[in-house]
Amino acid sequence: MLAPLHLQPTGTIATVLKKSGDAVAENETIAQVETDKVTIDIKAPSEGTVLGIVVQEQDTVVPGQLVATIDDAAAKVGCDVMQ
């Protein structure tokens, strides 16, 4: 019998700590992803203001998936699940 092969681990959004309009510092945790082995913090790549959170708690996510957008005054940057 063949078993499915998952090339990318998936996780579940455990908590969303910020909302649209919140100010964030560089490396501040925006959300947390739980896998079967660890909990991973999703951190802001730069200081700025959260423009939007595009996931909800209990959503399944994969590495590289967009979680939030942040306006860092110089450019709009994405915040994604670590690969």
FENBEL-V953383 format. One record per residue. RES is the residue in three letters. OMEGA is omega in whole degrees, -180 to 180 (none if undefined). Layout:
[[RES,OMEGA] [RES,OMEGA]]
This chain:
[[MET,179] [LEU,178] [ALA,178] [PRO,178] [LEU,179] [HIS,-177] [LEU,179] [GLN,177] [PRO,177] [THR,177] [GLY,180] [THR,175] [ILE,-178] [ALA,180] [THR,171] [VAL,-172] [LEU,-178] [LYS,177] [LYS,179] [SER,180] [GLY,179] [ASP,172] [ALA,177] [VAL,174] [ALA,175] [GLU,-179] [ASN,175] [GLU,-179] [THR,180] [ILE,-179] [ALA,177] [GLN,179] [VAL,176] [GLU,170] [THR,179] [ASP,-177] [LYS,-174] [VAL,170] [THR,-175] [ILE,174] [ASP,172] [ILE,-172] [LYS,177] [ALA,-180] [PRO,180] [SER,176] [GLU,178] [GLY,-179] [THR,178] [VAL,177] [LEU,180] [GLY,173] [ILE,-174] [VAL,175] [VAL,176] [GLN,176] [GLU,-179] [GLN,174] [ASP,174] [THR,-178] [VAL,177] [VAL,178] [PRO,-180] [GLY,-179] [GLN,178] [LEU,180] [VAL,-176] [ALA,171] [THR,-177] [ILE,174] [ASP,-179] [ASP,178] [ALA,178] [ALA,-179] [ALA,174] [LYS,-179] [VAL,179] [GLY,176] [CYS,-175] [ASP,177] [VAL,-178] [MET,-180] [GLN,none]]
